[in-house]
Structure formats: C-alpha cells, structure tokens
Amino acid sequence: MRPRGRPRDPVSSRAAATAAVGVTTAGVLPGFMIGVLWVQLRADLGFGPSLLGVLVACFFFASALSAFTAGMVVRRFGTSPVVRLSALVAAGSMLVISVAAQHTPVLVGALVVAGWGNGIGQPASNDLIARAVAPEHHGLAYGTKQAAIPLATMLAGVAVPLVAIPFGWRPAFAIGAGMALLLVLTVPSGSRLPPRGATEASEAAGPFRRAALLVLACGIALGAATGNALGSFFVATAVDSGISPGTAGVLAAVASASGAAARIAFGWLADRVRTRWLLVVAAQMAIGGLSYALLGTGVEVLIACGAVIGYCTGWAWAGLSTYSVARMHPGMTARATSITQGGMGAGAALGPLLFGALVAATSYPVAWFTTAAVSVVAGAVVVQARRMLMRDRPGLVAAQQLRRRARHA
C-alpha cells in the first residue's frame, strides 16, 4: 500500500528546478527589459534618464513588499498555483506595456503589478526547490534559480538587435509575454510535490536571532543595489560612451550569460566544497567594485570587460548567499532567508533609483565610481555579518540537535 501523503507520481528534481528557473526568469524579465530597451523606449515616448531609475525601483519595491506576504499566500493557495500565478502576472504586465504604454502612469502601474507577481513567485519557487530537490543538490539548484536574473537580462539584450531595432520595442515586450505564458505549462502539479509538514514544524521551533541577519541584509542590500544598477544601466552607459545600441545589446547578452554561468558554477561548487562561502560572497562584491570602476572610464574595451567581470563577480553571489544562510540556520531556512531576501529586494529597488538620480545630477562616470565604492563597502558589511552569525551558530546547532532528539524520543 502506498504511504499516506506521498505523491502518486513525484515530480523529478530536474523538472522542479527547470520550472523554478523558468518562472523566476519570467518574473524578473519585465524589470530588466525596461532597462535594456530603454534607449528605444525613451526615443519613442520622450522620457528622461532619471525615469528609468524610478520605473525599475517601482518594480523591485513592489517585489520586496510582496515577498513578505508570499509565505502566507503559498500556505493559503499552494506552491504550484502561486508559481503559475507569478508567470501569468509577468505575461499580463508585459502585454499591457506592449499594447497600452503611452504615458508614465501606465508603465508604473504595469511594473508595480509585475513586481508583485515576481515577489510572490520568488519564495514560491524556493519552496518548489526545497520540496522537490534533494538537499545535496540545493547549492546547484539555488544557483541555477538565481541565474534567472542575468538570464532575463540576456534575453532582453538579445531582443535589442533581433527585435527592438528592426521592429520596435513593443513587439519585444509582446514576445516576452508569450514566453512567460508558455512557462506556465512547465510548473508541476501540487499533488506531485512531497508534503512540507515536517519542515514547517522544525522551522517553527528553536531560538532565532535577527541582529546578525539584519546586518547581513544591509550588506546584501548594498550589493544588490550595485548589481541591479549594472543590469539596468549598462546599455545606456555603453551607448552614452559611443557604442551602438545593437552592439550594446549584444554585450549585455554576453555579459549576463557569463553571469548566469557563474551563478550556476558557484552553486555546483557549493554542493561539493565546504568552505566559508559568505567570505566568497564578500570577495565577489569587492571584485565587483573594481569592475564597476571600469564602466566609469568611458573606454569601450574597458566597459565591455567591466560588464563581464561585474556579472561574474559583483552580481553573481545571490545564490551563494541564500545557500549560506540556509545552511547556517538548520530548520529555520524560511524565517532566515525572508530577512535577507527583503534586503536584496530593497537594494535592487534603491540601486537603479539612486543611480538614475546621480546620473541626472552628474554623469555616468561619477555614478559608476560611486557604485564601485558602495560595492566594496557591501563586502565589508558581509564580513562583519558573518562574524556575528558565527557567534550565534553554536546555539542554533544545539537547538537543532535538541529538536532531532525530541522527534526521535
């Protein structure tokens, strides 16, 4: 007889990870398409450069706020339905932008709705991985999922020479909407997922210290602010430095593809090498600072190198940070990562907003040199947060051991 509560036809790890990556890509695609296609969109609608920061900030602020309610939404409606809803919202918002975007309020409204969908979809996709992927492959799974962010930039970058330049930016958003709609079909049925009851029970118990995680969230917010500025303003920076829009789009695609590969590679290593991965995160942020400085030089070759290095270091740590926090908080992954995810969302929103304002007030070089300094500071904050986390770790491990003994008593 089949054990009660077990799914009749369990979903495979590969299928779950594929769905999580696809929907996460669709969820962030509207925000990054605005940045990569901004040159064409601005010329058509007559917007100024500071509006780009506002639009991207609206998207990520909505994502950050909705992420805090995602746990409740997932418990109420289930993992798979929420993941599907995220892809549907992304498709609908890009379709609205394609058809009806003529004025700022329409763009803002569509991106706020898209951000809401992305915010609930990210934790739901995390839950999909946690329930369907074996723990020994979590590093690779989370790294691959977080690779969806540079993958979205890559898709948007490819859309510049292939679609936006010959046909316009509206067809590019329409194609993105169609892709997001197709991804709904990849999400496995909720009846095929293992139950999460035991995980929820363990996460509800034990001591939980927020101070170190709040410090870490601050470091992650600073790092996300710089990384998201790269994703949002690289094409505009390259064009301002004399690179053609088509070439800039290709460079964005190549750099973001390299960044996606780096996130996957670091996740693969995390499953095989036991090391101080948060220190690796800090080092990535510091090296990313050097790459952002290259973007401020105005030299075409250095700009291209800075983009690739930046995506592979300064914006390649998201999966590692999630993996590290989860590993350091056994049985309390959801509570711990909700704090750091909030910091990441806030930074992703503030970065483009402040960068756009700084560009409007000064220039692209000044904005990039400032971004470089912030990225180095982010790495230093992460180092301090790790020290605090290590002081808390013995108590967390002891509490986990007590819970295991209680369950087996």
LUMMARRO-590593 format. One line per field, with one value per residue: residue number from 1; x, y, z of N, C-alpha, C in turn; residue in three letters. Coordinates in steps of 0.1 Angstrom, whole numbers, m for minus. Layout:
<recs>
resi = NUM  ...
nx = X  ...
ny = Y  ...
nz = Z  ...
cax = X  ...
cay = Y  ...
caz = Z  ...
cx = X  ...
cy = Y  ...
cz = Z  ...
resn = ALA  ...
</recs>
This chain:
<recs>
resi = 1  2  3  4  5  6  7  8  9  10  11  12  13  14  15  16  17  18  19  20  21  22  23  24  25  26  27  28  29  30  31  32  33  34  35  36  37  38  39  40  41  42  43  44  45  46  47  48  49  50  51  52  53  54  55  56  57  58  59  60  61  62  63  64  65  66  67  68  69  70  71  72  73  74  75  76  77  78  79  80  81  82  83  84  85  86  87  88  89  90  91  92  93  94  95  96  97  98  99  100  101  102  103  104  105  106  107  108  109  110  111  112  113  114  115  116  117  118  119  120  121  122  123  124  125  126  127  128  129  130  131  132  133  134  135  136  137  138  139  140  141  142  143  144  145  146  147  148  149  150  151  152  153  154  155  156  157  158  159  160  161  162  163  164  165  166  167  168  169  170  171  172  173  174  175  176  177  178  179  180  181  182  183  184  185  186  187  188  189  190  191  192  193  194  195  196  197  198  199  200  201  202  203  204  205  206  207  208  209  210  211  212  213  214  215  216  217  218  219  220  221  222  223  224  225  226  227  228  229  230  231  232  233  234  235  236  237  238  239  240  241  242  243  244  245  246  247  248  249  250  251  252  253  254  255  256  257  258  259  260  261  262  263  264  265  266  267  268  269  270  271  272  273  274  275  276  277  278  279  280  281  282  283  284  285  286  287  288  289  290  291  292  293  294  295  296  297  298  299  300  301  302  303  304  305  306  307  308  309  310  311  312  313  314  315  316  317  318  319  320  321  322  323  324  325  326  327  328  329  330  331  332  333  334  335  336  337  338  339  340  341  342  343  344  345  346  347  348  349  350  351  352  353  354  355  356  357  358  359  360  361  362  363  364  365  366  367  368  369  370  371  372  373  374  375  376  377  378  379  380  381  382  383  384  385  386  387  388  389  390  391  392  393  394  395  396  397  398  399  400  401  402  403  404  405  406  407  408  409
nx = 9  5  22  5  m1  21  31  15  28  57  73  102  135  149  128  114  134  138  113  112  134  126  102  111  128  109  95  113  118  102  112  139  138  128  151  171  159  156  167  154  128  128  134  111  89  98  110  129  163  163  139  140  153  133  112  123  128  102  93  110  106  79  82  98  81  59  71  73  47  45  49  25  7  15  10  m18  m28  m11  20  25  2  8  33  26  8  26  40  19  11  35  34  10  15  37  24  5  23  33  11  m4  12  18  21  36  21  9  31  43  22  20  45  45  25  38  60  48  39  64  75  59  64  91  98  79  90  114  104  94  118  130  112  112  138  168  186  214  218  211  227  234  209  197  217  213  186  189  204  186  182  204  200  175  183  200  182  167  187  194  170  173  190  177  149  140  154  149  121  109  103  79  70  90  84  59  67  81  59  45  64  65  39  40  57  41  31  51  51  49  22  7  m1  19  41  62  50  52  50  67  89  79  72  97  108  94  103  128  156  159  179  179  197  223  214  201  221  235  216  217  242  238  217  232  249  231  220  241  246  221  220  239  226  205  214  236  234  225  247  268  259  260  287  295  292  273  237  229  252  257  235  241  265  254  239  259  275  256  249  274  274  252  261  282  269  256  279  291  271  272  298  294  279  298  322  332  334  341  316  302  323  334  312  315  341  334  317  336  354  336  333  356  352  330  341  356  336  331  351  347  359  357  365  372  348  333  348  344  317  314  331  318  292  300  311  305  277  270  265  242  228  247  246  220  221  242  230  208  221  234  214  199  168  154  151  133  124  149  159  140  145  170  163  145  162  177  157  150  175  178  158  164  189  189  172  186  210  201  192  216  230  215  221  248  270  276  302  307  286  292  317  310  292  311  325  305  300  323  321  298  308  325  306  293  313  315  289  290  308  292  272  285  291  265  260  267  246  224  229  229  203  190  199  187  160  159  165  142  122  128  125
ny = m12  23  48  70  104  106  117  106  104  114  146  151  161  176  186  202  221  232  244  262  279  288  302  321  336  346  362  383  394  416  440  441  442  467  483  474  479  506  527  526  528  553  571  568  575  598  601  611  604  599  588  561  549  553  537  511  510  510  485  467  475  469  441  435  442  425  401  396  388  365  339  335  336  314  293  295  291  272  258  253  266  293  297  294  316  337  336  341  367  381  377  391  417  425  423  444  466  464  469  491  511  543  565  577  568  544  527  527  515  490  479  478  459  438  435  428  402  390  391  374  351  344  334  312  297  290  274  253  242  234  214  195  190  172  176  175  186  212  236  238  239  263  281  279  287  314  323  330  358  372  358  367  393  387  377  400  416  402  407  433  437  418  421  447  468  463  460  474  483  475  450  434  433  420  395  386  384  363  342  340  332  306  293  288  263  245  242  219  199  205  182  164  171  166  164  193  193  183  200  225  223  221  245  262  261  266  289  322  345  378  399  396  387  409  427  414  415  442  444  428  442  465  453  443  466  477  457  456  481  477  458  474  498  494  492  518  532  522  531  558  561  558  534  515  510  483  468  473  459  433  430  432  409  389  394  390  364  352  358  343  317  318  320  295  278  284  276  248  242  248  226  207  216  224  254  287  303  327  345  343  354  381  387  385  408  428  425  430  457  468  462  478  503  502  505  532  545  552  541  520  492  487  491  469  448  454  449  421  411  422  410  384  384  407  406  380  365  359  334  320  334  329  301  299  312  295  271  278  281  257  241  265  279  293  315  328  334  350  375  382  381  402  424  421  427  453  466  461  477  503  508  512  535  555  555  564  590  601  600  619  642  644  626  596  584  594  583  555  553  559  538  517  521  517  490  478  485  470  444  445  448  424  406  414  407  379  373  378  360  336  337  332  307  282  280  278  253  236  238  227  201  193  194  173  151  152  146  120  108
nz = 0  m8  10  31  21  4  m28  m58  m83  m82  m87  m107  m97  m116  m132  m114  m108  m133  m138  m117  m124  m149  m143  m125  m141  m159  m141  m134  m158  m169  m155  m162  m190  m194  m187  m205  m230  m229  m244  m269  m261  m247  m268  m283  m266  m254  m228  m199  m185  m157  m152  m157  m135  m116  m126  m126  m99  m89  m97  m82  m56  m52  m55  m33  m11  m16  m13  15  21  8  20  34  13  m2  17  18  m8  m21  m34  m62  m76  m69  m81  m108  m110  m107  m132  m149  m142  m149  m177  m183  m175  m192  m217  m214  m213  m239  m255  m244  m233  m231  m216  m185  m161  m169  m174  m149  m134  m146  m141  m113  m108  m121  m104  m80  m87  m92  m67  m51  m65  m62  m35  m36  m57  m45  m25  m40  m50  m25  m17  m37  m46  m39  m8  m11  m35  m34  m35  m62  m73  m62  m71  m99  m101  m92  m113  m131  m131  m144  m167  m176  m182  m203  m222  m227  m237  m261  m274  m283  m308  m324  m323  m312  m326  m354  m355  m333  m299  m287  m299  m288  m261  m263  m273  m251  m233  m244  m241  m213  m208  m219  m201  m180  m184  m176  m149  m123  m111  m79  m65  m70  m55  m27  8  30  57  79  76  81  108  120  114  130  155  181  189  176  162  152  148  136  111  101  98  78  59  53  41  19  7  m1  m20  m38  m47  m62  m81  m94  m106  m125  m142  m151  m162  m179  m207  m214  m205  m221  m247  m243  m242  m267  m280  m303  m302  m310  m307  m280  m269  m276  m261  m235  m235  m237  m214  m194  m198  m192  m165  m156  m160  m142  m117  m116  m117  m92  m75  m80  m71  m44  m35  m34  m22  10  24  35  26  27  30  4  m9  0  m11  m38  m41  m35  m57  m77  m73  m84  m111  m117  m115  m139  m158  m155  m168  m195  m217  m244  m246  m220  m208  m218  m207  m180  m177  m181  m161  m139  m139  m134  m109  m90  m92  m89  m67  m54  m53  m37  m13  m4  m2  18  41  45  51  75  92  102  99  101  77  61  77  82  56  46  58  46  19  19  22  m1  m21  m14  m19  m46  m56  m47  m58  m88  m87  m72  m87  m112  m105  m97  m121  m136  m121  m123  m139  m160  m155  m128  m114  m117  m105  m79  m74  m75  m51  m32  m36  m26  1  7  6  29  49  48  56  83  92  89  110  132  128  131  158  167  158  173  192  176  163  185  193  171  173  197  189  171  187  203  185  180  203
cax = 0  13  22  m4  5  31  25  13  38  65  80  116  143  152  115  111  143  135  101  116  143  118  92  118  132  97  91  121  120  97  120  152  135  127  164  178  152  153  171  144  116  129  133  97  80  103  113  143  171  160  126  144  155  120  105  129  126  88  92  116  100  67  87  103  69  50  78  70  34  45  47  11  0  18  3  m32  m32  m3  32  24  m6  14  43  19  3  37  43  8  12  45  29  0  21  44  14  0  33  34  m1  m10  22  20  24  43  13  7  43  44  12  23  57  42  19  48  68  41  40  78  77  54  69  105  97  72  100  123  97  94  131  132  104  114  152  175  194  228  219  205  235  233  195  196  225  206  175  193  209  175  183  212  194  165  190  205  171  164  198  192  159  176  193  169  135  137  159  142  106  104  103  66  70  99  76  49  73  83  47  43  73  61  27  43  63  31  29  62  50  43  10  9  m3  31  51  62  44  62  46  78  98  72  73  110  111  86  109  142  160  161  185  178  206  233  208  197  234  238  206  222  253  232  210  241  254  220  218  251  244  209  224  246  216  195  220  248  232  225  261  276  255  265  301  298  289  260  227  229  264  255  226  249  274  246  236  271  279  246  251  285  270  243  270  290  260  254  291  293  262  277  309  289  275  310  333  328  343  334  310  299  335  334  303  322  351  328  313  347  359  326  335  367  346  321  350  359  325  331  362  343  367  348  370  371  334  329  354  338  303  315  336  308  282  306  315  296  263  269  266  228  226  256  242  208  226  249  221  200  230  238  202  191  154  148  155  123  125  162  161  130  151  180  156  139  173  180  147  151  186  175  149  170  201  186  166  197  219  195  192  230  234  209  227  263  274  277  314  306  277  298  327  302  287  322  328  294  301  334  316  289  316  330  295  290  323  311  277  294  314  281  265  293  289  252  258  266  233  215  232  225  188  186  201  176  147  161  163  128  114  131  122
cay = 0  35  55  82  117  106  119  94  105  125  154  150  173  184  193  212  231  239  253  273  288  295  312  332  344  354  372  395  399  430  450  442  446  482  488  471  485  520  536  527  533  567  578  568  582  611  602  614  592  596  580  547  545  553  526  499  510  506  471  460  478  460  428  434  442  413  389  394  381  353  327  333  333  300  284  295  286  261  262  253  277  306  298  297  330  346  337  348  382  386  378  401  431  428  425  457  475  463  474  503  520  556  575  572  560  530  520  525  505  476  474  475  446  428  434  420  388  385  390  361  339  340  324  300  289  285  263  243  236  228  203  185  187  166  186  175  194  225  246  239  243  277  289  279  296  328  326  336  372  376  352  377  404  382  376  413  421  396  413  446  436  409  426  461  477  462  460  482  477  469  436  427  430  410  382  383  380  349  332  338  324  292  288  283  248  237  241  207  199  205  169  156  176  160  173  201  193  182  212  237  221  224  259  270  259  270  303  329  358  386  410  393  386  423  433  407  420  455  442  422  453  474  446  442  479  479  447  459  492  472  453  484  510  491  495  532  537  519  539  571  561  557  521  514  503  469  462  473  449  420  430  429  395  381  396  384  349  348  359  332  306  319  316  280  272  286  267  235  241  248  212  198  221  230  265  299  308  341  353  343  365  394  389  388  422  437  425  437  472  471  461  490  514  501  511  546  550  556  534  509  479  485  490  455  439  456  443  407  408  426  400  371  386  416  403  365  360  358  320  316  340  321  288  300  315  283  261  283  282  245  241  278  285  303  327  334  339  361  388  386  384  416  433  421  434  468  471  461  488  516  510  519  548  564  556  573  604  605  603  631  653  645  619  582  581  597  573  542  553  558  524  508  523  511  475  474  486  459  432  446  446  409  400  416  399  366  371  378  347  325  337  326  294  271  279  273  239  229  238  218  187  190  191  160  142  152  139  106  102
caz = 0  m9  23  31  20  m6  m41  m67  m94  m77  m97  m107  m93  m128  m137  m105  m109  m146  m136  m108  m131  m159  m138  m119  m153  m164  m131  m133  m171  m172  m149  m169  m203  m193  m187  m217  m241  m226  m255  m279  m254  m244  m280  m288  m257  m249  m213  m194  m180  m143  m151  m158  m122  m110  m131  m121  m84  m86  m99  m72  m43  m52  m53  m19  m3  m17  m8  29  23  0  28  37  1  m5  26  15  m22  m25  m41  m77  m81  m68  m91  m120  m110  m110  m146  m156  m139  m158  m191  m185  m174  m204  m227  m212  m217  m253  m262  m239  m226  m238  m206  m173  m152  m174  m172  m134  m129  m151  m134  m99  m108  m124  m93  m71  m92  m90  m52  m45  m72  m58  m24  m40  m65  m35  m18  m50  m50  m12  m16  m48  m50  m28  m1  m16  m48  m32  m39  m76  m76  m59  m80  m112  m99  m92  m126  m139  m131  m156  m179  m180  m189  m216  m232  m230  m245  m274  m280  m289  m322  m331  m324  m309  m336  m367  m354  m323  m285  m283  m302  m279  m249  m267  m273  m237  m227  m249  m234  m199  m208  m222  m189  m170  m186  m171  m135  m119  m102  m65  m60  m72  m46  m13  18  37  71  88  75  88  122  125  113  140  168  183  190  163  165  139  147  126  98  97  93  66  49  49  31  7  0  m9  m31  m48  m53  m73  m92  m102  m114  m137  m151  m156  m168  m187  m221  m215  m203  m233  m258  m239  m244  m282  m285  m310  m294  m313  m300  m265  m265  m276  m249  m224  m235  m234  m200  m185  m199  m183  m151  m153  m159  m129  m106  m117  m113  m78  m68  m82  m62  m30  m31  m33  m14  22  27  41  13  29  26  m10  m13  2  m21  m51  m41  m36  m71  m85  m72  m94  m124  m119  m118  m153  m165  m154  m176  m208  m227  m249  m243  m205  m205  m221  m197  m167  m177  m179  m147  m129  m138  m129  m95  m82  m93  m91  m53  m48  m49  m26  m1  0  3  31  52  48  58  88  100  100  104  101  65  56  85  80  42  44  61  36  7  20  20  m15  m28  m11  m26  m60  m59  m44  m66  m100  m85  m69  m98  m122  m100  m97  m135  m140  m115  m126  m152  m158  m147  m114  m109  m117  m94  m66  m73  m71  m36  m24  m37  m17  14  9  10  43  58  48  65  97  95  91  123  141  126  136  172  170  152  183  198  165  161  197  193  161  179  207  182  165  198  208  175  180  217
cx = 9  11  13  4  16  25  25  24  47  72  95  123  146  139  112  121  141  123  105  125  134  109  99  123  121  94  99  123  114  106  133  149  134  141  171  172  150  157  160  131  116  128  118  88  85  106  127  150  167  148  130  146  142  112  110  127  112  86  98  111  87  71  91  91  61  57  75  57  34  43  32  3  2  11  m12  m36  m23  9  30  14  0  25  37  14  14  40  31  8  23  41  19  6  29  35  8  10  34  23  m5  m1  24  24  30  34  11  19  45  35  15  35  54  35  28  57  61  41  54  80  71  59  83  104  90  82  110  117  96  107  133  124  107  128  159  184  208  229  213  213  234  219  193  204  219  194  179  200  198  176  192  207  183  171  195  194  167  174  197  180  162  180  183  154  134  142  152  127  101  104  90  66  79  91  65  55  76  71  43  51  69  48  30  50  53  29  40  60  43  31  14  8  10  43  51  56  55  59  58  87  92  73  86  113  104  93  123  144  162  166  185  189  216  226  204  210  237  228  211  233  247  224  220  247  244  218  229  249  232  211  231  236  207  202  232  246  232  239  269  272  260  280  305  296  275  250  227  241  263  245  233  258  266  242  248  275  269  246  263  282  261  252  278  281  258  267  294  284  267  289  304  284  287  321  327  338  335  328  306  311  337  324  309  333  345  323  325  353  349  328  346  361  337  330  355  348  325  342  358  350  359  352  369  357  329  335  347  324  305  320  325  297  287  310  305  282  261  268  252  225  234  251  230  212  233  240  213  209  233  226  193  178  147  151  145  124  138  163  151  136  161  173  149  150  177  170  148  163  184  166  156  182  198  181  177  207  213  195  206  235  228  215  242  266  275  290  313  297  284  309  321  297  299  325  317  295  312  329  306  297  321  318  291  300  319  299  281  300  302  273  272  292  275  251  258  253  223  216  227  209  183  188  191  163  148  159  149  119  116  129  110
cy = 12  43  67  95  117  109  107  93  116  133  152  162  182  192  204  224  239  248  265  284  296  305  324  341  353  365  384  401  413  441  452  446  461  488  486  478  500  529  538  533  548  576  579  576  595  612  606  603  589  588  565  542  544  541  513  498  506  491  463  463  470  446  426  433  430  401  386  387  368  340  324  330  318  290  283  289  275  266  264  264  291  308  301  311  340  348  344  363  388  388  389  415  434  430  439  468  475  470  488  513  532  567  569  564  546  522  517  514  491  470  471  462  435  425  426  405  382  382  377  349  335  331  311  291  283  273  251  235  228  215  192  182  182  176  186  183  208  237  249  244  258  286  290  288  311  332  332  351  377  369  361  389  400  382  390  419  415  403  427  445  428  414  441  470  475  464  470  475  471  454  428  424  420  396  377  378  366  339  330  330  309  286  283  268  240  235  228  208  198  191  160  160  168  169  181  201  193  194  223  235  225  238  268  269  265  285  309  343  366  396  408  392  400  430  427  412  434  453  437  433  462  466  445  455  481  470  451  472  488  466  463  495  507  495  510  538  534  528  554  573  560  544  521  506  488  462  462  462  435  419  426  415  386  382  389  369  344  348  347  319  306  315  301  273  273  277  252  232  240  234  203  203  228  241  276  307  323  350  353  353  378  397  392  403  431  437  432  452  476  471  473  502  514  507  526  553  556  550  521  495  477  484  475  446  441  450  428  404  411  415  387  372  394  414  388  358  356  344  316  322  332  308  289  303  303  273  265  283  269  245  254  286  296  316  335  341  350  375  392  388  398  426  433  428  449  473  472  472  501  518  517  533  558  566  566  588  609  609  616  643  655  638  604  578  583  586  559  542  552  544  514  509  516  496  470  475  474  447  433  444  431  402  402  408  385  363  370  365  336  325  331  312  282  269  274  258  231  228  228  203  184  187  177  149  141  145  124  99  94
cz = 0  4  21  30  9  m20  m50  m77  m90  m88  m96  m102  m105  m133  m127  m106  m122  m145  m128  m116  m142  m154  m131  m130  m158  m154  m131  m147  m174  m167  m157  m184  m204  m194  m200  m229  m239  m237  m265  m273  m251  m257  m285  m280  m251  m234  m211  m187  m165  m142  m151  m143  m114  m113  m125  m105  m81  m87  m87  m58  m42  m49  m38  m9  m4  m13  7  31  15  8  31  25  m3  4  22  2  m27  m34  m56  m82  m80  m78  m105  m121  m112  m125  m154  m154  m148  m172  m193  m184  m187  m216  m226  m216  m232  m260  m257  m233  m235  m228  m193  m164  m156  m172  m157  m129  m134  m144  m119  m98  m111  m112  m82  m75  m90  m75  m46  m52  m67  m46  m28  m48  m55  m28  m28  m51  m37  m11  m26  m51  m37  m22  m7  m29  m46  m36  m54  m80  m73  m68  m94  m111  m100  m105  m135  m140  m143  m168  m185  m187  m202  m226  m236  m240  m260  m282  m287  m304  m330  m333  m323  m321  m349  m366  m343  m309  m281  m287  m293  m266  m252  m267  m259  m230  m231  m243  m220  m198  m210  m209  m179  m172  m180  m156  m131  m110  m88  m59  m62  m63  m33  m3  25  52  81  88  82  103  128  124  124  154  169  184  177  166  152  137  135  112  92  92  80  55  44  38  18  m1  m7  m21  m42  m55  m65  m84  m101  m111  m127  m147  m158  m164  m177  m201  m223  m214  m215  m245  m255  m242  m258  m288  m291  m301  m297  m306  m285  m261  m266  m264  m237  m223  m232  m220  m191  m186  m191  m169  m147  m151  m146  m117  m105  m112  m98  m70  m69  m72  m47  m26  m29  m25  m2  26  33  30  15  26  11  m16  m12  m8  m35  m52  m42  m51  m80  m85  m82  m108  m127  m121  m133  m162  m165  m162  m189  m220  m231  m245  m228  m201  m207  m210  m183  m166  m174  m165  m137  m128  m132  m115  m87  m83  m95  m77  m47  m44  m38  m13  5  6  16  43  55  55  72  98  98  107  104  88  60  64  83  66  39  47  51  23  7  17  5  m24  m26  m19  m41  m65  m58  m54  m79  m98  m81  m80  m109  m118  m100  m111  m139  m134  m119  m139  m149  m151  m132  m107  m107  m106  m80  m64  m69  m56  m28  m24  m27  m2  17  13  24  53  59  57  80  101  97  105  133  140  132  151  176  167  163  189  188  163  173  197  183  166  189  200  176  176  203  198  175  194  217
resn = MET  ARG  PRO  ARG  GLY  ARG  PRO  ARG  ASP  PRO  VAL  SER  SER  ARG  ALA  ALA  ALA  THR  ALA  ALA  VAL  GLY  VAL  THR  THR  ALA  GLY  VAL  LEU  PRO  GLY  PHE  MET  ILE  GLY  VAL  LEU  TRP  VAL  GLN  LEU  ARG  ALA  ASP  LEU  GLY  PHE  GLY  PRO  SER  LEU  LEU  GLY  VAL  LEU  VAL  ALA  CYS  PHE  PHE  PHE  ALA  SER  ALA  LEU  SER  ALA  PHE  THR  ALA  GLY  MET  VAL  VAL  ARG  ARG  PHE  GLY  THR  SER  PRO  VAL  VAL  ARG  LEU  SER  ALA  LEU  VAL  ALA  ALA  GLY  SER  MET  LEU  VAL  ILE  SER  VAL  ALA  ALA  GLN  HIS  THR  PRO  VAL  LEU  VAL  GLY  ALA  LEU  VAL  VAL  ALA  GLY  TRP  GLY  ASN  GLY  ILE  GLY  GLN  PRO  ALA  SER  ASN  ASP  LEU  ILE  ALA  ARG  ALA  VAL  ALA  PRO  GLU  HIS  HIS  GLY  LEU  ALA  TYR  GLY  THR  LYS  GLN  ALA  ALA  ILE  PRO  LEU  ALA  THR  MET  LEU  ALA  GLY  VAL  ALA  VAL  PRO  LEU  VAL  ALA  ILE  PRO  PHE  GLY  TRP  ARG  PRO  ALA  PHE  ALA  ILE  GLY  ALA  GLY  MET  ALA  LEU  LEU  LEU  VAL  LEU  THR  VAL  PRO  SER  GLY  SER  ARG  LEU  PRO  PRO  ARG  GLY  ALA  THR  GLU  ALA  SER  GLU  ALA  ALA  GLY  PRO  PHE  ARG  ARG  ALA  ALA  LEU  LEU  VAL  LEU  ALA  CYS  GLY  ILE  ALA  LEU  GLY  ALA  ALA  THR  GLY  ASN  ALA  LEU  GLY  SER  PHE  PHE  VAL  ALA  THR  ALA  VAL  ASP  SER  GLY  ILE  SER  PRO  GLY  THR  ALA  GLY  VAL  LEU  ALA  ALA  VAL  ALA  SER  ALA  SER  GLY  ALA  ALA  ALA  ARG  ILE  ALA  PHE  GLY  TRP  LEU  ALA  ASP  ARG  VAL  ARG  THR  ARG  TRP  LEU  LEU  VAL  VAL  ALA  ALA  GLN  MET  ALA  ILE  GLY  GLY  LEU  SER  TYR  ALA  LEU  LEU  GLY  THR  GLY  VAL  GLU  VAL  LEU  ILE  ALA  CYS  GLY  ALA  VAL  ILE  GLY  TYR  CYS  THR  GLY  TRP  ALA  TRP  ALA  GLY  LEU  SER  THR  TYR  SER  VAL  ALA  ARG  MET  HIS  PRO  GLY  MET  THR  ALA  ARG  ALA  THR  SER  ILE  THR  GLN  GLY  GLY  MET  GLY  ALA  GLY  ALA  ALA  LEU  GLY  PRO  LEU  LEU  PHE  GLY  ALA  LEU  VAL  ALA  ALA  THR  SER  TYR  PRO  VAL  ALA  TRP  PHE  THR  THR  ALA  ALA  VAL  SER  VAL  VAL  ALA  GLY  ALA  VAL  VAL  VAL  GLN  ALA  ARG  ARG  MET  LEU  MET  ARG  ASP  ARG  PRO  GLY  LEU  VAL  ALA  ALA  GLN  GLN  LEU  ARG  ARG  ARG  ALA  ARG  HIS  ALA
</recs>
